Amino acid sequence: QVVKFAPTLWLSEKNLSSKLDFLSKSLGMKTFELRTVVLTYPQILGLSVENNVTPKMHFFLDPEEYDGESIAALQNEESNFVNCGLTKSELKDFVLYQPALLAYSLEGRLKPRITRMRDYNISFLYSPRNIMSYTDEKFEAWLSSQTSSWSIV
């Protein structure tokens, strides 16, 4: 499976190990869960922890679940700071279901969709687990079909 994303073959053992350690520690993933994530989406090993994964963790996690000082700094820097407020366990469930979630563009896909969902009073937690993989058209169709109050933020 990893051969499907050949660039991972050129990553050093130290580089791979640091990424797996980060996922393990930050989301509490066990070895078999890490294996599932890597086999499902080997490209995750090519993501930069510092430039790609960490900012998304800040975006998805409730400030109390992550390094609160980093979140506070982000909130002070951005007047329109958006955050999903997930627990580590909830984010882990999303990532296990769809590891590509950590690869989507924060500014191009994740933030705009969460903002649109909030406009409709829909919590990301109660959305379909693969909502971020929807095409823009499918996402908008799903969004406009949400008329119940079961998922109010």
N, C-alpha and C positions, 0 to 999 in steps of 0.2 A: 504493500500500500504506500509506504513512504517513497518508493521509487516513482510514484506518480507525480511527486513534487521533488524532482531531482536536486534542486538547489540545497535541500537539507543535507544531502550527502557531503557537501563541502563545509558544513558547519563543524567547528571543533567540538570535541567531547565536553570541554569546559563551557562553551557557549550553550550547547544543548542542555547540559546539566543545570546551568543557571536559570534557564527559561523554565525548565520543569520544576525546579525548586521554587521559583517565584509563584507558579500556578498552584503548587502544592501548599505553600505557606499562606498565600493570599486568599485562596478559596477553600482551603482545607481538603484538597483532593487527595484521595488515596491512590496508590500505584495503579490499581486496575482502572480507576477513573481517568488518570492521566493517559494510560494506554488507549482507552476508548477515544479520548479527545484527539490524540495524535493519529490514530488509525482513521478516524472519521475525517479529520481536517489537518493533514500533515503541514500545511502552509503555516499553521500557528507557530511552528518552530522557526519560521523565517521572520516573524514579527519582532520588532524592537521592543523590549520591555519598557525602556525609559521613554521612548518617543511615541509608542503606539498603545501598548497594553495598559500601562499605568494611568495615562489620562482617561482611558475608558473605564478603568476601575473607579477612578474618582467620579466619573459621570454616573455610573450605575449604582454605586454604593451610598448608603446613608452615611453622612459624615461620622457618626458614632461607630460605624463598622470599619472605618479605614482610618488612616492617619488624619485626625481632626485638624491639626495645624495646617496641613497641606490643603485641605478642603477650605478652611477658613481663608487662607491666602488666595485661593482661586475665587472664592465668593467676593472678596474685597476687590480683586482685579477686574472682575466682570460683573457689571450691574445686572446683566441678564443671565446670570448663572442658572443653569438648568441641571437638575439632578433627579435621578429616578427613586432614590431612597430605599433601595433594596438591601436586604441583609446579605451577608456572605453566602449563607445557605441558599437563598433565593437566586442569587446571581450564579452560583455553582450549578443549580438546576437548569437555568437558561443555557449556560455554556456547555453543559453535558448534552443537552438536547440539540443545540446548534453552536458548535465551536466557532463557526465563522462569524458569530456575533462580535467577537473581539477584533475582527479584521475590517469591519465596515467603517466607512469614513465617519468620524465623530461630527464634523461640521456639515458634511454633505448628506448624511443619511440619519444618523442616530438622533442628534439634537432636533433637527427639523421634525422628525416623526413624533418624538416625545412631546414636543411643543404642540403639534397638531392634535395629538391624543388628549393633551391637557385642555385644549380649546373645547373638546367634546366631553370633558370630565371623565376621561377614561384612564385608568391606571395601567401602566405598563405591566405590572405584576399580574393583572387579570386578562391581559391580551393573549392571543395565540403565541405559543413559544417561538414560532418561526416568523413572527410579524415583520421582522426587519429584512427578511429575505423576499418579501412580496415585491412585485414590480410596483412602480408608483401608481399605476392604474388600479391594480388589485388592492393596494393599500387604501387608496381613496374610496374605492367601492366598499371595502370592509368598514372603513371609518363612517361613511354615510349611512351604512346599514345598522349602526349601533344606536338604538333608540331607548334601550332599557337603562335603568339606573343601577344595575347590579355591579358595575365596575367603576363607580364614582371614586375619584381620587380621595 
